[in-house]
Amino acid sequence: MIDLVFGLHLYQPPNQTLEIIKKITEESYLPVIDLILEHPRARFTVDIARSAVENLEKQESGSNFLKKLKMAVGLKKIYLVNTAAYHPILPLLPKKEIIRQIQLNEEIYQKTEGFFPPEMAFSPKLPPILGELGYQWTITADTPFVCLHRQSPPFDWVPRQKDVAIFLRSNLWSSRIAFNHVSGNAFAKNLKHDLEKWFGGKQGYLIIWLDWETFGHHQKNFVQKFLIPFLDNLNNDINLCSPTELLSQYPKREIEVPCSSWSTNQQDFQHKNYWPLWRHPGDEFHKLWWELVKVVLEIKKEIQTEEQLSVFDKAVYSCQTWQWSQGNKELAIKGMSYFKEIAELKASKSVREKIHKIIQKLESLCK
């Protein structure tokens, strides 16, 4: 028997345009949720960020999607997992900010047992915090774990730290879907064949997790090409389940799980470049951006109103440094409007000048 978790990550930056939200909703969110509701074998695990929900609620197709999502949760065809509200890279934030981002997302959720860190950015500081908040498990990528321990990722036991289970998402199998334009029919057959060989006749599990937008937006017609034939070709040997279900079936083992993200490759890990697309040690834009974050988080300590705190919460969204890493300079500095607004709140003249000076340097890099 193969236990398979198929996870979908749904996030949009807080300042995403409604035009793009509408396009993605119609190309991806609605077709996938309709399939989940209609297909008898569909059972997915989903995390959705508050910033996406707030954007979806602003237009009709998005509101329609959220109603269908709630329906799928009620029918137990979707298992919800919490994440951080505005998608920051959590290991790089202070504990207080990590907790706030998690609790802000909890406000739009029912309480869940598991937690998905944005970009699967993980460090050993997270499990104790998650444990304090009542979470049973979290997840990160398997590549750094394999590099550290020089062994295959586990399939019949679950890593654990501080009483929090840490599932490892399969980079190999997730990438085969995301980047290879594979057909769902062939994927299902290869999955069964290869995992039965790997598991050696034992029961085991595998975790696949992808951006929801992979299906229909990043890859056109991928609902029809992949998801439908994949679900059609599942048989009784493959059981779609949630990570929480795995906790009761597989033993836990205390073991080190290193810093990682789902974009950390072997070379990155060897050079201790754990979050390469968001804080690369040799990247000037990344250095300046995190210097700016450090300054504004000091100001935040003086802020008390939720309306003003919300500006800080949104300012640290991860797309800014990610877009820079992708060469998208215009999108990289789109978030500067949050920092400029923060500078006018309670900052002293010297701090305000410091913020504007860093912003000017960031903007000059993008010219």
Protein Blocks (a to p, Z undefined) as FASTA:
>chain_A
ZZddddddddddfkbcfklmmmmmmmmmmmmmmmmmmpmkbccdddddfklmmmmmmpmk
lmmmmmmmmmmmmnopaccddddfklpafklpcfklmmmmmmmmmmmpccdfbdcdehhi
acfklmmmmmmnopabdcddfklmmmmnopacdfkbccdeehiacddddfklmmmmmmno
pafklmmmmmmmmmmmmnnopacdddddddfklnoplpghklmmmmmmmmmmpcfkbccd
dfklmmmmpccdddddddddfkbcfklmmnopablmlocfkbmklmmmmmmmmmmmmmmm
mpmbfklmmmmmmmmpcklmmmmmnopaklmmmmmmmmmmmmmmmgcfklmmmmmmmmmm
mmmmmZZ
